[in-house]
Amino acid sequence: MPLSAPHKLSEPSPAASRAAGPSSLVRRLTLLNLLVLSLTMLLTFAFIAEAFWLAARERQQRAAELSAMLLANNLAPMMAFEDGAAGQAELQAFARRGDLRLVQVLRTDGSPFASWAPGPAPAAAPGALGDAELEVWAAVQLKGENIGSIRLRESLQQLRQFAWQMSLMGLVLILLAILVAAWVLGRVQRRALAPIVELSQLADRVARQRDYGLRAAVRRRDEVGRLAERFNAMLKRIEVWQGELNEQLHQEQVAGQQLQQLAHRDALTQLPNRLFFQSELQRQVGHAVQAGELMALMFIDLDNFKTVNDSHGHEAGDAVLREMAHRMASVLRSTDLLCRLGGDEFALLLPGLADTAAAEHLAERLIAAVRAPLHVQQQLMPVGATVGLAFCPQDSSDPAELLKLADQAMYEAKRAGKNTYRRAGHVDE
Ligand SMILES: Nc1nc2c(ncn2[C@@H]2O[C@H](COP(=O)(O)OP(=O)(O)OP(=O)(O)O)[C@@H](O)[C@H]2O)c(=O)[nH]1
């Protein structure tokens, strides 16, 4: 199976990879690896330095033993003849070696035959062996017989200094190696962990942007590759779910809007119904009070409508209601709102009026529009309209009170003979 090619890949920028922060996996692993590597290198170096020191010391000891044996060979005839001056001269020649500290030639009874030590006067008795010194003994023999012995002390100072110099050089080299290793390790780790870092950055982006169309790159068929595949499969599933959820949500929103429209609309006349009127009355009264504007509420009741129903049937009544709604709407401004409250009752909201006369003129036009002859099935319908008017804020700034006043004014107009209007508070004499 070929490695998957992501359709919308999240390719992390180098800057983003570098900005992974001090707690990043790459940095932590690099530091851990570097720590282990440095400890191993330093430990190895310490072992090598110690071994080097022991070997060099051993080598100097062997060389000192050899020198002492050679000296013993040379001194043997001089001791045999008790030629101390020659022995001393031999020691002076021998003492040209730089790291020599003491040479003592002793007879078998322990008495000194010759001795040498650096400085003006040779020490009569050698002091205790210093920790930076080594001492070797060699027997002086003549024809297989012991005639004395040689004590030879050498300084380890030069060797020690050399060892320190080498150690310092070694340490500098190790530090350089650690620096190079840090650089190489950082690059190697970044490359090796790049898929995991990418995956983590992708998860961040998905969580931040909620974009489930993003996909991880699957570069290798290893554990990380399989993790990326599973992650992609999960994203795909979420993407599908989200699509379905969005579609469902959209359908529900549309259904909700339709329901809302149905709930607020009168099915017969297609005008806003009583429910919508109630909320609009509240809102418009509030607005008029706040803005200091004049608004009117008109309560309209058709006249003799019962006769239409009774004489021409319910369907004719419906047709009349539809036609009257249409007629009334045709004389209104675009800002006016006509609602059917129920039966043959209508309400009209008139916001932003210049004066009360404007509403009265409209009431007259509206009554005239309704009163115009209407024929249904060639029969003249005897319909008219009676209107009650109430103003906000003049009459009331309370929606319920305003409706009650307009209703009362309408009944007043009915009592006055129908097909007319009355204003709230303007009672006929
Ligand atoms: N066709 C039809 N009739 C309805 C509807 N809703 C109510 N009505 C009828 O409308 C009539 C209203 O009666 P009223 O307003 O009391 O009678 P009216 O003849 O208009 O009386 P006035 O207002 O005094 O002139 C009743 O006969 C109701 O049955 C409807 O949706 N369609």
The ligand as an ORCA input file, in Angstrom:
! r2SCAN-3c Opt
* xyz 0 1
  N     -65.504     33.375      7.382
  C     -64.941     33.521      8.571
  N     -65.647     33.957      9.607
  C     -65.081     34.147     10.819
  C     -63.727     33.852     11.022
  N     -63.426     34.140     12.299
  C     -64.548     34.587     12.872
  N     -65.559     34.611     11.975
  C     -66.897     35.051     12.131
  O     -66.906     36.468     12.141
  C     -68.047     36.922     12.777
  C     -67.718     38.100     13.653
  O     -68.849     38.526     14.311
  P     -69.122     39.970     14.808
  O     -67.966     40.855     14.661
  O     -69.656     39.841     16.185
  O     -70.258     40.416     13.836
  P     -70.384     41.697     12.985
  O     -71.488     41.366     12.053
  O     -69.154     42.117     12.365
  O     -70.837     42.739     14.056
  P     -70.410     44.179     14.203
  O     -69.010     44.180     14.442
  O     -71.207     44.721     15.308
  O     -70.758     44.821     12.896
  C     -68.615     35.719     13.497
  O     -69.777     35.261     12.841
  C     -67.532     34.657     13.421
  O     -68.048     33.327     13.344
  C     -62.986     33.358      9.902
  O     -61.816     33.061      9.981
  N     -63.629     33.219      8.728
*
